Amino acid sequence: IALLLILALSLFGSLLKSARLRNAVIWVLIFGGFIFGAGGWDEISRSYFQPQATFTEARVEVPKGRDNHFRLTVQINGVDVDFLVDTGASQVVLNQADAARVGLNPDTLAYIGIAQTANGDVATAPVRLDRVVLGDISDTRVRASVNSGQMESSLLGMSYLSRFESIEIRRDMLILSR
């Protein structure tokens, strides 16, 4: 869509009679393209070019993303949260920002646990997620933890994944079945 808009505006600019006005339109398009590319490309590529999961009644199929990871958007307490699927994580792990978005206050949690990560040990706070919804599948009281350190993405770990009857990887597809 953006490419078509740029082409249409370029065509419009070429139809302009005044060279000064035409040059101004071209420069606006160039600068607009840089601004758009710097600020909006990640969101657009994630929304339009990232493979999306498909849902049936008791099955979720998740295609591998461009980064070779499986990612899912799961609704936690009514809020969409983007997760990296991590079968090596024993629990669902929320980063600070996602924890706050789903109604947990990271500043008041008791960080009594320790997680061993690639970046070393980090304090964690155990929590329960009241409602977790993935497609048509709904669960309550899912064990999770909030990480006190820096995390780019929240992790969808085994405290949730083990609720599925099977977890299967077929080539570039993760299949979760109930």
LONUBA-655400 format. One record per residue (C-alpha): residue in three letters; x, y, z. Coordinates in nm, 3 decimals. Each point is the difference from the previous one (the first is absolute). Layout:
[site 'ALA'; [X; Y; Z]]
...
END
This chain:
[site 'ILE'; [0.000; 0.000; 0.000]]
[site 'ALA'; [0.278; 0.241; 0.093]]
[site 'LEU'; [0.184; -0.073; -0.325]]
[site 'LEU'; [-0.314; 0.072; -0.204]]
[site 'LEU'; [-0.049; 0.326; 0.190]]
[site 'ILE'; [0.358; 0.105; -0.070]]
[site 'LEU'; [-0.037; -0.086; -0.370]]
[site 'ALA'; [-0.328; 0.193; -0.024]]
[site 'LEU'; [0.151; 0.303; 0.168]]
[site 'SER'; [0.306; -0.021; -0.226]]
[site 'LEU'; [-0.225; -0.008; -0.307]]
[site 'PHE'; [-0.194; 0.297; 0.137]]
[site 'GLY'; [0.327; 0.181; 0.062]]
[site 'SER'; [0.116; -0.058; -0.358]]
[site 'LEU'; [-0.323; 0.150; -0.130]]
[site 'LEU'; [0.067; 0.323; 0.184]]
[site 'LYS'; [0.096; 0.278; -0.237]]
[site 'SER'; [0.221; 0.195; 0.235]]
[site 'ALA'; [0.349; -0.147; 0.035]]
[site 'ARG'; [0.036; 0.159; 0.345]]
[site 'LEU'; [-0.325; -0.158; 0.124]]
[site 'ARG'; [0.089; -0.333; -0.159]]
[site 'ASN'; [0.339; 0.000; 0.176]]
[site 'ALA'; [-0.166; 0.087; 0.332]]
[site 'VAL'; [-0.240; -0.295; -0.037]]
[site 'ILE'; [0.290; -0.232; -0.082]]
[site 'TRP'; [0.196; 0.112; 0.307]]
[site 'VAL'; [-0.307; -0.043; 0.222]]
[site 'LEU'; [-0.039; -0.354; -0.135]]
[site 'ILE'; [0.366; -0.079; 0.062]]
[site 'PHE'; [-0.001; 0.132; 0.356]]
[site 'GLY'; [-0.339; -0.157; 0.069]]
[site 'GLY'; [0.133; -0.332; -0.122]]
[site 'PHE'; [0.298; 0.021; 0.235]]
[site 'ILE'; [-0.217; 0.095; 0.295]]
[site 'PHE'; [-0.251; -0.273; -0.082]]
[site 'GLY'; [0.277; -0.255; -0.047]]
[site 'ALA'; [0.170; 0.083; 0.326]]
[site 'GLY'; [-0.308; 0.015; 0.218]]
[site 'GLY'; [-0.262; -0.221; -0.155]]
[site 'TRP'; [0.167; -0.284; -0.186]]
[site 'ASP'; [0.028; -0.238; 0.299]]
[site 'GLU'; [-0.370; 0.031; 0.080]]
[site 'ILE'; [-0.106; -0.038; -0.362]]
[site 'SER'; [0.225; -0.298; -0.067]]
[site 'ARG'; [-0.123; -0.169; 0.319]]
[site 'SER'; [-0.365; 0.063; -0.089]]
[site 'TYR'; [0.001; -0.075; -0.371]]
[site 'PHE'; [0.298; -0.220; -0.080]]
[site 'GLN'; [0.035; -0.219; 0.311]]
[site 'PRO'; [-0.167; -0.340; -0.040]]
[site 'GLN'; [-0.310; -0.029; 0.218]]
[site 'ALA'; [-0.122; -0.288; 0.214]]
[site 'THR'; [-0.314; -0.187; -0.099]]
[site 'PHE'; [-0.254; -0.129; 0.249]]
[site 'THR'; [-0.250; -0.282; -0.005]]
[site 'GLU'; [-0.212; -0.120; 0.290]]
[site 'ALA'; [0.277; -0.180; 0.188]]
[site 'ARG'; [0.307; 0.060; -0.214]]
[site 'VAL'; [0.238; 0.288; -0.060]]
[site 'GLU'; [0.245; 0.005; -0.290]]
[site 'VAL'; [0.282; 0.251; 0.029]]
[site 'PRO'; [0.230; 0.059; -0.299]]
[site 'LYS'; [0.365; 0.076; 0.067]]
[site 'GLY'; [0.072; 0.371; -0.034]]
[site 'ARG'; [0.270; 0.164; -0.208]]
[site 'ASP'; [0.223; -0.003; 0.308]]
[site 'ASN'; [-0.035; -0.384; 0.024]]
[site 'HIS'; [-0.207; 0.026; 0.320]]
[site 'PHE'; [-0.359; -0.088; 0.071]]
[site 'ARG'; [-0.201; 0.299; 0.125]]
[site 'LEU'; [-0.358; 0.023; 0.123]]
[site 'THR'; [-0.231; 0.275; 0.113]]
[site 'VAL'; [-0.185; -0.118; 0.309]]
[site 'GLN'; [-0.268; 0.189; 0.187]]
[site 'ILE'; [0.091; 0.037; 0.369]]
[site 'ASN'; [-0.272; 0.146; 0.224]]
[site 'GLY'; [-0.162; 0.149; -0.311]]
[site 'VAL'; [0.321; 0.157; -0.140]]
[site 'ASP'; [0.185; -0.125; -0.311]]
[site 'VAL'; [0.361; -0.090; 0.084]]
[site 'ASP'; [0.260; -0.108; -0.257]]
[site 'PHE'; [0.200; -0.304; 0.115]]
[site 'LEU'; [0.304; -0.189; -0.117]]
[site 'VAL'; [-0.086; -0.370; 0.034]]
[site 'ASP'; [0.274; -0.151; 0.220]]
[site 'THR'; [-0.022; -0.369; 0.089]]
[site 'GLY'; [0.323; 0.047; 0.198]]
[site 'ALA'; [-0.169; 0.241; 0.240]]
[site 'SER'; [-0.166; -0.179; 0.292]]
[site 'GLN'; [-0.261; 0.273; 0.037]]
[site 'VAL'; [-0.170; 0.280; -0.183]]
[site 'VAL'; [0.231; 0.297; 0.059]]
[site 'LEU'; [-0.130; 0.354; -0.039]]
[site 'ASN'; [0.230; 0.294; -0.052]]
[site 'GLN'; [-0.064; 0.310; 0.210]]
[site 'ALA'; [-0.196; 0.187; -0.270]]
[site 'ASP'; [-0.233; -0.290; -0.079]]
[site 'ALA'; [-0.057; -0.068; 0.370]]
[site 'ALA'; [-0.116; 0.358; 0.049]]
[site 'ARG'; [-0.224; -0.017; -0.308]]
[site 'VAL'; [-0.186; -0.308; 0.132]]
[site 'GLY'; [-0.068; 0.161; 0.336]]
[site 'LEU'; [0.298; -0.107; 0.211]]
[site 'ASN'; [0.205; 0.268; 0.173]]
[site 'PRO'; [0.367; -0.100; -0.042]]
[site 'ASP'; [0.105; 0.243; 0.275]]
[site 'THR'; [-0.206; -0.175; 0.269]]
[site 'LEU'; [0.074; -0.365; -0.089]]
[site 'ALA'; [0.212; -0.221; 0.224]]
[site 'TYR'; [0.310; -0.098; -0.201]]
[site 'ILE'; [0.079; -0.312; 0.199]]
[site 'GLY'; [0.099; -0.235; -0.283]]
[site 'ILE'; [0.315; -0.029; -0.206]]
[site 'ALA'; [0.011; -0.085; -0.371]]
[site 'GLN'; [0.319; -0.111; -0.168]]
[site 'THR'; [0.015; 0.170; -0.338]]
[site 'ALA'; [0.258; 0.039; -0.273]]
[site 'ASN'; [0.077; 0.339; 0.156]]
[site 'GLY'; [0.047; -0.145; 0.348]]
[site 'ASP'; [-0.228; -0.029; 0.301]]
[site 'VAL'; [-0.300; 0.231; 0.023]]
[site 'ALA'; [-0.263; 0.046; 0.271]]
[site 'THR'; [-0.356; -0.107; -0.079]]
[site 'ALA'; [-0.337; 0.052; 0.165]]
[site 'PRO'; [-0.249; -0.290; -0.007]]
[site 'VAL'; [-0.351; 0.095; -0.114]]
[site 'ARG'; [-0.318; -0.168; -0.123]]
[site 'LEU'; [-0.164; 0.118; -0.319]]
[site 'ASP'; [-0.375; 0.011; 0.054]]
[site 'ARG'; [-0.103; -0.062; -0.361]]
[site 'VAL'; [0.207; -0.115; -0.298]]
[site 'VAL'; [-0.169; -0.024; -0.342]]
[site 'LEU'; [0.154; -0.139; -0.319]]
[site 'GLY'; [-0.251; -0.016; -0.285]]
[site 'ASP'; [-0.298; -0.199; 0.133]]
[site 'ILE'; [0.205; -0.146; 0.286]]
[site 'SER'; [-0.041; 0.160; 0.340]]
[site 'ASP'; [0.187; -0.081; 0.323]]
[site 'THR'; [-0.004; 0.147; 0.348]]
[site 'ARG'; [0.252; 0.033; 0.281]]
[site 'VAL'; [0.310; -0.063; -0.215]]
[site 'ARG'; [0.328; 0.007; 0.194]]
[site 'ALA'; [0.239; 0.264; -0.125]]
[site 'SER'; [0.275; 0.229; 0.117]]
[site 'VAL'; [0.099; 0.358; -0.059]]
[site 'ASN'; [0.365; 0.055; -0.086]]
[site 'SER'; [0.181; 0.283; 0.179]]
[site 'GLY'; [0.260; 0.031; -0.276]]
[site 'GLN'; [-0.013; 0.126; -0.356]]
[site 'MET'; [-0.184; -0.225; -0.246]]
[site 'GLU'; [-0.085; 0.087; -0.358]]
[site 'SER'; [-0.299; -0.234; -0.007]]
[site 'SER'; [-0.209; -0.192; 0.249]]
[site 'LEU'; [0.044; -0.377; -0.013]]
[site 'LEU'; [-0.277; -0.257; -0.040]]
[site 'GLY'; [0.146; -0.282; 0.206]]
[site 'MET'; [-0.099; -0.344; 0.123]]
[site 'SER'; [-0.234; 0.107; 0.281]]
[site 'TYR'; [-0.242; 0.080; -0.284]]
[site 'LEU'; [0.122; -0.226; -0.281]]
[site 'SER'; [-0.027; -0.313; 0.218]]
[site 'ARG'; [-0.378; 0.053; 0.010]]
[site 'PHE'; [-0.008; -0.123; -0.361]]
[site 'GLU'; [-0.028; -0.370; -0.074]]
[site 'SER'; [0.277; 0.021; -0.256]]
[site 'ILE'; [0.264; 0.245; -0.115]]
[site 'GLU'; [0.140; -0.088; -0.340]]
[site 'ILE'; [0.239; 0.161; -0.245]]
[site 'ARG'; [-0.031; -0.101; -0.365]]
[site 'ARG'; [0.266; 0.174; -0.206]]
[site 'ASP'; [-0.090; 0.370; 0.036]]
[site 'MET'; [-0.331; -0.045; 0.184]]
[site 'LEU'; [-0.071; -0.026; 0.376]]
[site 'ILE'; [-0.321; -0.190; 0.069]]
[site 'LEU'; [-0.172; 0.019; 0.339]]
[site 'SER'; [-0.290; -0.243; 0.052]]
[site 'ARG'; [-0.250; -0.046; 0.283]]
END
